[in-house]
Amino acid sequence: MKEKRKKSKTDYKRIDSMKDKDIDYSDIGQLDDDFWARAKIVLPQPKVRVTIRLDPQVIVWFKSRSGHYQTRINTVLRSYIRAKKEKQH
């Protein structure tokens, strides 16, 4: 099944033609030396490869909504875990 990509609404030609001086940075605070002294690189945890059996309808549904259906399934499962943990407290 070929996946359809949604057409972006971003005007890339306009963005590419902009000069740095034309970009409004007023809502971004200055990063001072203190910020960089405390900055840490946080890398995402690598994912674990697993084999899981799912209903065909589940796979079809997720694939029809995103080219990154495995990431979407992971996000749904993570959200489920978070909701269950919140309910326990």
C-alpha positions as CSV (number, residue, x, y, z in Angstrom):
1,M,0.0,0.0,0.0
2,K,1.5,3.3,-1.1
3,E,1.2,6.0,1.6
4,K,0.0,9.4,0.8
5,R,1.9,12.4,2.1
6,K,0.0,15.5,3.0
7,K,1.0,18.6,1.1
8,S,2.7,21.1,3.3
9,K,1.0,24.5,3.7
10,T,4.4,26.1,4.4
11,D,5.5,28.6,1.8
12,Y,9.1,27.3,1.4
13,K,9.9,29.7,-1.5
14,R,9.1,32.7,0.7
15,I,11.1,31.3,3.6
16,D,14.1,30.5,1.5
17,S,14.1,34.0,0.1
18,M,14.1,35.7,3.5
19,K,17.2,37.3,4.8
20,D,18.2,36.9,8.5
21,K,17.4,40.5,9.2
22,D,13.8,39.9,8.1
23,I,13.2,37.2,10.7
24,D,11.5,38.3,13.9
25,Y,13.4,36.8,16.8
26,S,11.7,39.1,19.5
27,D,9.9,36.2,21.2
28,I,13.2,34.2,21.7
29,G,15.2,35.1,24.8
30,Q,19.0,35.6,24.6
31,L,21.1,32.6,25.6
32,D,23.8,33.9,28.0
33,D,27.0,32.3,29.2
34,D,25.1,30.9,32.3
35,F,22.7,29.0,30.0
36,W,25.6,27.4,28.1
37,A,27.4,26.6,31.3
38,R,24.4,24.6,32.6
39,A,23.3,23.1,29.2
40,K,23.3,19.4,28.8
41,I,22.9,17.2,25.8
42,V,20.0,14.8,26.2
43,L,19.8,12.1,23.7
44,P,16.7,10.0,23.3
45,Q,16.8,6.4,24.5
46,P,17.3,3.9,21.7
47,K,14.2,1.9,20.9
48,V,14.0,-1.8,21.4
49,R,13.2,-4.0,18.4
50,V,10.3,-6.4,19.2
51,T,8.0,-8.6,17.3
52,I,4.3,-8.1,18.1
53,R,1.2,-9.6,16.6
54,L,-1.6,-7.1,15.9
55,D,-4.9,-7.3,14.1
56,P,-4.6,-6.4,10.5
57,Q,-7.2,-3.6,11.0
58,V,-5.0,-2.0,13.6
59,I,-2.0,-1.9,11.2
60,V,-4.1,-0.7,8.3
61,W,-5.6,2.1,10.4
62,F,-2.2,3.3,11.7
63,K,-0.5,3.1,8.2
64,S,-3.4,5.1,6.7
65,R,-2.7,8.0,9.0
66,S,1.1,8.3,9.0
67,G,4.1,7.1,7.2
68,H,5.6,6.7,10.7
69,Y,3.0,4.3,11.9
70,Q,5.4,2.5,14.3
71,T,6.2,5.7,16.0
72,R,2.5,6.5,16.2
73,I,1.8,3.1,17.8
74,N,4.6,3.8,20.3
75,T,3.2,7.2,21.1
76,V,-0.3,5.7,21.7
77,L,1.1,3.0,24.0
78,R,3.2,5.6,25.9
79,S,0.1,7.8,26.4
80,Y,-1.9,4.8,27.6
81,I,0.9,4.1,30.2
82,R,0.9,7.7,31.4
83,A,-2.9,7.7,31.8
84,K,-2.8,4.5,33.8
85,K,-0.1,5.9,36.1
86,E,-2.0,9.1,36.6
87,K,-5.1,7.2,37.5
88,Q,-3.1,5.2,40.2
89,H,-2.0,8.3,42.0
